[in-house]
Amino acid sequence: MRTRGGHRDLPTVHISAQSQRQIQGSRSATLHKESIRLLFFFHNHTSTSIQKSDQDKDQDQTGHQHTTTRNVMTLDRFHSSDVHINEDLDFSSLVSNPVLLKGLTESGYQRPSPIQLKTIPMGRLGLDMIAQAKSGTGKTVVFSVIAIETVLSQLPKDILANNTSSSGSGLKSQQQQQHPRAVIIAPTREIAVQIQDVIVNILQGGLNKVITCVAMIGGMPIQKDKENLKRCSIVVGTPGRVLSLVETGHLDTSNVRLFVMDEADKLMEDLYRDDVFKICKGLGPKKQVMAFSATYDDDLLAHLDKLVKNPVYVMLTNGTPELEGVLQFYKTVNLSQEQQASSVFMRQTYLMEAKFAELEGIFTHTPFYQAIVFLNHTRRATDLVKFLARRGWPAMHIASGISQVERLAVMEKARKFELRVLVCSDLIARGIDIDRVNLVVNMDLPRDPETYLHRIGRTGRYGTTGLAVSIVDDTELKTIEILKNDFSISLNELSANDKTYSDLSQQSKNRHHERPLQAAGDTGYGRKGRGG
């Protein structure tokens, strides 16, 4: 794993000579002159941080509820040093369409993060881009804004002039005649739906009258996707479902001008790469290609080189791959000599019981809002959920073996704060943003360091603080040393002499300037309270 772009020794922002010529010869001089000015103006801007808060619900035309995640500036809280913004800048400096700006503001996106400052202007130039930033720093908003602006640039001016009218006359027929202008690919169904939620919420500012965004994922009826494609401007989906719609002719790619790969490192793995290449190659030569990921290595960049042309490289990592606001610890559980001498099956049973008991101790002594618990083996998830329920910690689990409808329902409960503890495999280890999660527990260490970083990145997002604890046995200590020494990950052991997890968690609470949750479903913050 490399954190600065693998084999290339790249600056934070690198624009090739060919890309600069593209800028100078662009078809939209006014837009690109503005974007060039913004690009160099924002290049070295840093300041205070952003904080997410407040959740509202909206409904799109299909009846799906969308949780609006607020991205509100709060200057009275501690924020980690790796997420900064300039408090004097807002999104009006990045976007020119007033209705788009209204949608961003009403969705709570008031102050852009560093990755948004440095990539949105270049995205508006139409350049291919490979961008790297830590999990939880605002990459989704980047390509959401660029996708919306791509569609806007293709719409007739009279349609845009009418889209803020109260009557909306003439706009319905325009939606029905739309063809997809942007395709966004994500490795999991949950990430795809989350991206759709972000875009739909931004469109609620008024652009939903002329732009539609639909998630197309496996596990859901494909006939519904075929109907939605008749009036769809932005397609968000997983590789398999999107490729199926392309190959059957239902997804018309002739007008697509933007192709986005979210979690690009995952999409370039063997499981997805061929499908992604087929989709991208079938889009034609006029497309803009953008790739986003928290980690890049030589192999990933080599694959992406085949899809992009003279790309801009944006690498924002501060030299450390993990979020600085996440306090990371591990706790070792030990078996008795008698237990160690038992059969393999019984030894694993004893070990699981010991880890379950340690998890109960963490929950009992640690003030937290919401927690995600990761396991390597999904078959243990049901046992853990039952164990927690018996001890007064209602939980639900999500895994690939559960139907897509059930998975979406569980995620919706978590986002609406109707669920305190979420137990899962690595299905949601990356890309998923649940606002109140401030505790992550690894019941097993993942099989690779990248997955570890993605797991703990479910907390400490947007410059906030969070707590990550890994419960390990003696066979996993070697992996701990690899994480600490080979990948410079800050992990400290919790010994029997440590007072309680509460002391550690209180560090985060004090730096947050927030109080702990009193009871599940009773936050003390009201409907608009962040709670974590």
N, C-alpha and C positions, 0 to 999 in steps of 0.2 A: 504494500500500500504506500502510495506517495501522496503528499498533501500539497505539492506545488506543481503538479502536472507531469509527473513521471520523468521521461528522458529529456524534456525540454527545460532549459533554464530560462523561464519566462518572467518578465516583470509582472506586477499586479495587473496591469492592463496592457495588452500588446495588440497593435493594429498593423497588419502587413501593408507593404507599399501598394499591392494590388487592391486591398480593401480601401485604402485612402483614395485611389483612383475611382473606385466604385462610388465613394461618397461624392467626389467632385462631379461625376457625371450622372448623378441621380436625377430621376424624372420629376421629383418634387422639391424644387430648390428651396422654397420657403421652409418647409418642414425640416429638411436636412440641414439648412443653415442654422436653424434653432437648435437641432439636436447636436450639431457639432459644438456650438457654444456651450450647451449644457454639459457635454461630455468632458470638455477641458475644465469647465468651472467646478464640476463635482469631483474631479479626479482625486483631489487631496482633502476633501471635506470630511472632517470627523467632529463629533461633539457628543451630546447626551444620547440617551437610549430610548427605546420604545417599549411599551408594555401593553399587552393585550388585556381587554376587559369587556364585559357586557356581552350578552347573547340575546338576539331576537330571532324570531322564526318568520320565514316567508314561505310562500308556496309558488311553485312554477305551474305552468299550464298542465302538467301531468298529474298535479296533486301531490308531488313529492315535497316534503317539508325540508327547508334549508335552514341551517343554523348559521346566523350571521356572527362571525367572530370579530369582535371589536379590537382594533389595533391602536389604542389610545395612549397618548403621551402622558406620563406621570413623572414629574420631576422630584417627588418626595420619596421615592423608593430607591433602594439599592439596585443597581444593574451591573452585570458583569462587563468587563472592559472590552470584550470582543464584539459587542453590538452597540455601535455608536451612531448617532445622527446629529445633525446640526439643528438646534431647536428653532432657528430662524427660517428653515426651509420646510415647505410642505409640498404636496403633490401638484399644486398649481405650477410649480417650477418644472415639472416633468411632463405633464400632459396639457394639451391645448384645448381639447374639446370640453366645453363647460358641462355637458351632460355626463360625460365619463368622470369628470372631476367630482360632480355631485354624487355619483354612485360610489366612488371611492370614499368620499367624506361620510356619506350616510352609512357605509359599511364599517366606518371607524378607522379607515386607513388615513391618518392625518399627517404622520411624519415618516418619510421614507427611510429605510435602513440602508447601510452601505451597499449591499448587493443591488438594491433597487436604484440607488443613485448612480451607480456605475454602469448598469446594464440596460436600463430602460432607454436612455438616450441613444445608445448604440443599436438597440433593437429597433428603434424607430427609423434608423438609417437603412434598414433592410439588410444588414450584414449578417452572415452566418456567425454563430457564436458558440463557444465552449466556455461555460461558466462554472466555477467551483466556489462554494461557500458552505459553511457549516450548517448542519441540520438546524431548523428553527430560526433562520435569519431572514426569511421573507422571499424565497425564490419563486414560490407559486404566484405571488402578486406580479412579479416581473413578467412572466410569459402570459399571464391573464390579461394584463394591460396591453401588451404587444399584440396578442390575438384579437382583442376587441378593436384596437386601432387598425389592424390589418383589414378587418371586415369593414370598418368605417370608410377606409380609403377606397373601397370597391363599390360603395353605395352611391347612387345618384344624389346630387346635392339637394334636390327638391325633397327627397325622402328624409334626408337629415334635417332639413329645415322644418319639416312637419312633425318630427318624432317627439317634440315636447308638447304638442297640442293636446288639450284635454280630451278632445273627441277621439283622436287617433284615427280619423277617417282616412281611408286609403292605405292604411298601414297593414292591415290583416292580409290583403292580397300580396303585398310586398313580401311578407314573411313566407307565404306559401310558395313564392317563386324563388326563394333563396336556394343557393347551392353552397355546400361547405367551402369556406375560405381558409379555415385553419383546422389542422388535425393535431391533437395532443395525445401522446401515448404514455401510459404509466404501466409499471409491471404488475400491479395488483388492482383488483376491482375496488377495494376500499379507497385507495389513493385516487383512482379515477373519479369516483363519486365525490370525494372531498374537493378535487379540483373543480368539478362542475359546480359544487356549492359555492365556491369562492367567486367564480365567474358570474353565476346567476345572481348572487347577492349584489355584485357591482353593477350588473345590468338593471337592477331594480331602481336605479336612479332615473330611469326614463328610457334607456336604450333597449330595454326588453320589448319595446314596441316594434323594433326593427331588427333585432339580433336575438337569436336563440342559441342556446348551448345545451347539448344533450350528451349524457354518459351512455356509452354502448359497451356493455360488459357481458362476459359469459355468465351462465347461470340464470339469466333473465330471458324472457321471451324475445326471440329475434324478430318476430313479426312487428313488435312495438318499435324496434329500431328502424325497420324498413319504413314504417309510417312516419316516424320522426324525421327521417332523412329528407322528406319532401319539403320541409320547412326549417332546415337546420343550417346555421351559419358556422358554428364551432363544434367540432366533434371531439369528445374526450373518450378514450377507451383503452382497453387492454389489447395487446398485439393480436391475439388469436381472433377475437370478435371483429376487430376492425379489418383485418386481412380477409376474413370470410365475407364481409360486406363488400369489400373492394372486388374480390374475385368473382362474386356472383353478380356484379354490376349494379348493386343497390346503392353503393357509395360512389358518387360521381366525383372523381378527383381532378377533373379538368380545370377547375377554378381554384384549386387549393394553392395558396400563396405562402403558407407558413406551416412548417412541420416542427413540432417540439417533442423532445424526449426528456421526460422527467425521470429522475433516478436512473440516469444513463448508464451508470456502472452495472446496475442489475439488468437493464435491457440488453446490454452487450454480452451477457452470459449465454451459454449454449442454448438454454431453454427458449430464449426469446429472439436471439440475434437474427436468425434467418427470416423470421416473420417481419421484424422491424425493417430489415434491408429490403424486403419485397415491397412493403408499404411505401417506403421512402423512394425507391427507384421508380415506382409507378406514378409518382406525383408530377413528373415533368421537370423541365430545366429552370422554370421561373420561380421556384420555391425558395424561401428562406429557411434555413435549418438551424435549430438551436438545441443545445444539449446542456442539461443541468445535473449536477451531482455534488455530493459532499466529498467524495474521494475519487481520485483518478490514478491510474497506473499506466505503464507503457503499453500494455496490451489494449486497454480501453481506448487510449488515444490513437493507436494504430487502426483500430476498427472505425472510430469516428472520422478519421482522415478520409475514409472512403465515401463518406456521406456529406461532408462539408466542403465548401470552396473558400479558400483564403479567409479562414475564420478569425474573428477577434477572440483572444483568450483573456478571460477575467478570472483571476485566482485570488480569493480572499480567505485566508486561513490563519493569519497571524502565527504561522509556524506550528500551531498545536491543533491536532485534529478534533479534540473533544471540546464541547462548550465549557467555557471557563466558569460558568455559574453552577455547574453540577458538582456537588461534593460526592466523591466516590470512595466507597469502603468495601471491604470484604470481611466476612466472618466465617471462621472454620468450625465445622461440626465434627465431633469425634465419636467413634463407636467404642464400646467396651471390648476388652480382649475376647470375651465370650461371643459377642456379636460378630467380631472380626473373624472368628474361627468357624462361623456357621456357613451354610451353603451359600452359593452365589445369589440364589433367589432371596433367601432370608436376609442376607447382608444388604441387598438392595432395598428390601422392605424396611429394615431398621434405619437405613440411611434416609429414605424418603420420610419416615416418621420423624426423624431428628430434624430434617430441614423444614418440615411442616411446623414443628413446634417452634423452631427459630423464627419462622415467618410470623407466627402468632405473636411472639415477643416483640417483633418489629412493629407490628400494627398496634399492639397494646401500648407501647411506650413512645410511639412517634406520632406527634400531631401531623396530620396530613389531610389534604382535601380529596384527592383521588389518587389511586395507585394502579400501576400496571405490573403484573407479575408474569415473567417469561419463563417458559419451560422448553426444553428440547424435545420432550416426548409428549405428544398431544394426548396419549392415553391416560396420562396422569392428571390432566386438566380437570376431568370430571371428579376424580377423587379429591383434588384440592378444593374445588368449589364446594363439595359436600362437607369437607373438613371445616372450611371457613364458616359455612352456614351454621353448623352445629355450635360454633363458638361465637356466634353473634355478628359475623361479618358477611352479610349477603354479597354474593359475587356472581358473575356470569363469565362464561368462557367463549372464545371465538377461535375457530380452527377451520382448516380447509375442508374437513369432512362435513361441516354444517352447511345447510342450504344457503344460497346467496341471500334470499329474503330474510332468513334468520340472522345472518351476519350483519346485514344492513340495519336490522332492528336493534341488535345489540349495540352497534356503533352509535346509533341515534340516541339510545338511552344514555350511553356514556357522555355524549356531547351535551345532552340536556340535563346532566347531573342527576339523573334518576338511578345511576349506578355508581357505587363507591369504589368497587374493586373489579378490575378487568383482568382475567387470566387468559393467556394466549400463547401461541407459538410465535415463530418469527413472521407470521403472516402480516402483522402490523408493526414490525420492528422498524420499518423505515417509512418516512413521509407522512405518517398520520399525526395530526395535531388535535389533541384534546386539551382544551384550555386549562382545566383545573388540575391536571396531573402534575404533582410535585414530588412524587415518590415512585421510583422504579426498582423492582427487586428481581434479580436473576436467581431462580432456583437451581439452574444449571448454567455454567458458562457456555456461551455459544461456540461454534466450531471455528470461527475466524475472527480476527480483531475488528474487521470492518463491521460485522454484525453487532459486536459489542458496542461500538461507537453509535451505531444506528439505534440500538435499544435504549441506551442511556440518553440519547437525544430526544426521547419522548418527553423529557422534563428539562427544565432550565432553558426553555425556549424564549426567543425574543429578548434575551438579555436578563431574564429572571434567574432565580436560583432554584435548585432542586436537589434531591438526595437520591443517590443510586447505591444500592447495597447488593452485593453478590454473596450468596450463601454457598460455600464450597466445602468439599471434603479434601482429604490429603492428596488424592489423586489429581485434583484440579489445581494444586498450588504451583505446579510447573507452568501452567497456562497463565496464572497470575504474574509470575516472574517474566514471562515473555511479553505480556501486555505492558508491564512496568519498564522493562529494560530495552526491548527491541522497538517498542512503539511509543515510548516516553509518555505513557498514560499514568496519570496521578491516582494511584490506588493505595490506600492505607488500611492496615489491619485493625479490626476491632477486637480487643482482647477482653478477658474476663474482668480486667481491672477498669475498663471503661465504665463510666457511671450508667448511662442509658443512651439509647438511640435518641431519646427526647432532647438530651443536651446538644447532640449534633444537629438535630432537626431545628432546634431553637435558634441556632446560628443562622440558618436560612430564614426562619420566621422574622428574626430581628432585622435582618438585612432587607427583607421584604416589606417591613413595617405593616405586617398583617397579623391578625389573630387566627388561632387554629379553629378548624371546623368543630362545632359542638356535637352534631349528630347528622347522620345521613339524611338528606332532604330538609335539614334545618340549618342553613348556612349563616343566618344572621345578617345576610347582605341584601335580602330581597331579590327580586327578579333580575335586576341589573347589576348585582354584585358579582365581582369576578370570582372570588372564593379560591383563588390559587393561581 
